[in-house]
């Protein structure tokens, strides 16, 4: 079951300038996690998988405390 109180939108960007633009557009919204994925499909896939795994571990840790 999805616990919406701990849910975040994961946004992966290729480069720092793109990440900064997204963060400015979010204007302080805390429901998104904006991370760098790197350029190219392999880098993006690996970075996204790692970010998702880390987010899942944090959610699990938060619900167990």
C-alpha positions as CSV (number, residue, x, y, z in Angstrom):
1,X,0.0,0.0,0.0
2,X,1.3,3.5,-0.9
3,X,1.8,5.7,2.1
4,X,1.2,9.2,0.6
5,X,2.6,11.0,3.6
6,X,6.0,9.7,2.7
7,X,5.7,9.6,-1.1
8,X,7.9,11.8,-3.3
9,X,8.2,12.3,-7.0
10,X,11.6,11.3,-8.3
11,X,12.8,13.6,-11.0
12,X,16.1,12.6,-12.7
13,X,18.0,15.2,-14.8
14,X,21.0,14.8,-17.1
15,X,23.1,17.8,-16.1
16,X,23.4,20.3,-13.2
17,X,21.9,23.2,-15.2
18,X,18.8,21.1,-15.9
19,X,18.5,20.1,-12.2
20,X,18.8,23.7,-11.1
21,X,16.1,24.8,-13.6
22,X,13.7,22.1,-12.3
23,X,14.4,23.1,-8.7
24,X,13.6,26.7,-9.5
25,X,10.4,25.6,-11.2
26,X,9.4,23.6,-8.2
27,X,9.8,26.8,-6.1
28,X,10.4,25.0,-2.8
29,X,7.9,22.2,-3.3
30,X,9.1,19.4,-1.0
31,X,7.2,16.6,-2.6
32,X,9.9,16.0,-5.2
33,X,13.4,14.6,-5.1
34,X,15.5,16.0,-8.0
35,X,18.7,14.1,-8.7
36,X,21.3,13.9,-11.4
37,X,21.2,10.9,-13.7
38,X,24.0,11.7,-16.0
39,X,24.0,11.7,-19.8
40,X,23.1,8.6,-21.8
41,X,20.7,5.8,-21.3
42,X,23.0,3.5,-19.3
43,X,24.0,6.2,-16.9
44,X,20.4,7.4,-16.5
45,X,19.2,3.8,-15.9
46,X,21.8,3.1,-13.3
47,X,21.4,6.4,-11.5
48,X,17.6,6.1,-11.4
49,X,17.7,2.5,-10.1
50,X,20.1,3.6,-7.4
51,X,18.0,6.6,-6.4
52,X,14.9,4.5,-6.3
53,X,16.5,1.8,-4.2
54,X,17.8,4.5,-1.8
55,X,14.4,6.1,-1.5
56,X,12.8,2.8,-0.9
57,X,15.2,2.0,1.9
58,X,14.6,5.5,3.5
59,X,10.8,4.9,3.4
60,X,11.2,1.5,5.0
61,X,13.4,2.9,7.7
62,X,11.0,5.8,8.4
63,X,8.0,3.4,8.7
64,X,9.9,1.1,11.1
65,X,10.7,3.9,13.6
